[in-house]
Amino acid sequence: MSRRRLSRVGYRATNGAMPTLKVYRTPAGFHDAYVAAPSQKAALAAWGSDANLFARGLAELVTDPELTREPLANPGEVIRRMRRAPDEAAPVRKNAGRTAPDRRARGKAAPAPKAKPKPKPSRAQLTAAEAAIEAAHARYDEARAALKREEEALAAKRRALEKAHGAERIKLDRARIAARDDYEAALADWRAE
């Protein structure tokens, strides 16, 4: 569990005074995650939990001064501690040791077991759609780069063609000028006769 701050949830009460902090604990692997927060909601936000761990019996209020010292010194920060003894293990549900009374003996039907929560929706289609967009962008970028290379090659061909045409035009203009000069000289001789 990463260290988080409660800046999103906030500590300020409406009058600007600091609310009373309590220390909460939840299991995190071989560690317990402690946080000093003004409410259970703020503690859940600090742990990054979307589920109500308190309602499920997976989080609890801590009152032991030794265990609350460090979290109270760092409000809103998640403090991880290795469990020291088996009795410090994850919180036990409040009704875990009780047995339900036999309702059939009193003539009442036993309550139906709670339905399993729905599984988290699959992200597969969204992931596939995002991958398809990325692939389309990659194809576009590749095709655009190929067109740019073709445009540069065509521009180089055009420049070479224009240079060759310019050289040929100069040569042909010189030949035309020489032919015109010869014609005008011959015409002048013809008229002089």
Helices and strands as residue ranges (DSSP letters): E 22-28, E 31-37, H 40-47, E 60-62, H 65-73, E 79-82, G 86-88, G 103-106, H 124-192
